[in-house]
Amino acid sequence: MAGRPTDPGFGFPPGANEDTPMFVISVAAQLSGLHAQTLRSYDRLGLVSPGRTPAGGRRYSLRDIALLREVQRLSQEEGVNLAGIKRIIDLENEVDALRAKVQELAEEVAAAHVAAEQAAAQVHASYRRDLVPIRQETALVVWKPDRKRRR
């Protein structure tokens, strides 16, 4: 997606990454430039799905914040309504999933190709060296007896 986060400028805690929910709603609102109530509304609409604490509080990741910024950009700069933005987000997520699947399948095909080449090499290595291949040719001969000679 166009607004995907890159390096946030600080290191992540051990075991955390850009998908780790870590920001409370007030901090996420500041980082995204939106009001906290807007974030709640976007959550209800399914535009952004922040993580939840055991008590039910929202926790936003860096990826969520980048998505919030993209929602704002599409809405304000491109004039896309929220239903259209949701559809764009869903389609981009689907494209990402399909790209990952294509990559996975390409790796499987490459591995199968290597395995087939190795199997063929093993078969060729197992050939007996004392046998010499000969060229076999077959020919079809049509014999028509001469009827005059039979008498």
N, C-alpha and C positions, 0 to 999 in steps of 0.2 A: 504494500500500500504506500502511497506517496508520503504519508506522514509518519512512517515507521521511525521509532527512536534509534539513534545510533549510540555513540558514547555519551553518557550523560555528564561527563566531566568529573565524575567521582567513581571510586571503586565500589563494587557491590560487597555487601557482607558475605562471608563464606556461605556457599550454597544458594545464593540469591542470583537472579538475573533480571532481564528487562520484563519478564512476566511475573515476577514475585510481587504479590500485593503488599505494599508497605506504606502508602500514604493515606492518611485520614482524609475525609471529604473536604475539609477546609484547606488543607495543603494542596490537594488535587485541584481544587477550584482556583487557587492562586496560580499554580503552575500552568493550568490550561487557559487562564484568562476568562473563566466563566464563573457564574454565580453558583453557589452550592445547591440552590434549588433547581437550577438548570441541570446539574449533574444528576440529581434525584429523578428529574423528569426523564432524562435520557436513559437512565437505568430502567425506569418503568416501561418505556417504549422499546427497550431491548437494543438500543443503539450501542450501549456500552454495558458490559456486565462485570462490575468490579468483584473482587473476592469479598468474602464475608468473614468476620470474626465469629467465634462461637456464640457471642451475644447478639450477632446479627448486624454489627456495624460494617459499613462499607470500607474496603481497603483497595486503593487504586495502585496499579503498577505503572511503570514508565510506558509500557505499550498502551495501557488505557489512556494515559494522558496524551500521548501522541494521537490516539484515535479521537479523543475529545477535540483536540486542535483541528484535526481533519474535518470533523463534523462541523465545527464552527466555520472553517474555510469554505466548505461546500455550501453551507447555508448562506453565508454573508457575501462571499465573492462570486460564487457560481449561481446563486439563486435557486438552489435545489431545496425542495421541501423535505421534511423529516422522513416521510414515507419513501421518497426517492433516495435519500441518504441511507436509510436502512437497507434498501434493495442493493445499492452500490456496495455497501459493506458486506452484505451476504454474498454477493457475486465475487467480490475480491477474496473473501475467505474460501469460497469454493474453488476459485482459480489457484489459490495457494495450495489447497489440499490436492488438487489434480496435478499440479506441478510436482509436489512431493511424491505422489503415486507414480507418475511417469519416471521420475528419478529412481525410485525403488525398483520399478520394472526394468529399467535400462540396466541397472546394476545386476539384477537377476539374469537378464539375457547375456550380459557380458560374462558372468560367472558360468552360465551354462555353456557358452561358447568355449571358454577355456577348458571346462571339464570334457567337452566333446573332443577337442583337439588332443587333450592328454589321453583320452581313451583310444583315439585313433592311433596315436603314437605308440601306445602299449600294444595294440593289435599288430602294428607293423613290426615292432621289436620282437614279437613272439614268432614271427615267421621262421621256419626252418631254413638254415643257410645252406644245407646240403642239397636241397632241391633246386633244380634249375628250371625256371619257367620256359615252356616251349610255346611256340606259336601254333595255334591250332586253327586250321582253316577247313571249312566245309564247302563242298561244291555239290551242286545238284546236277546229276547227269540224267538225261531222259533217253532211254533206250527204246528205239522203235525197231522191232525185228523186221527184216526185209521179207515180205510175204512170198516173194518169188523163190527164194531159196528153199523153202520148206517142202517142196514137192518131191 
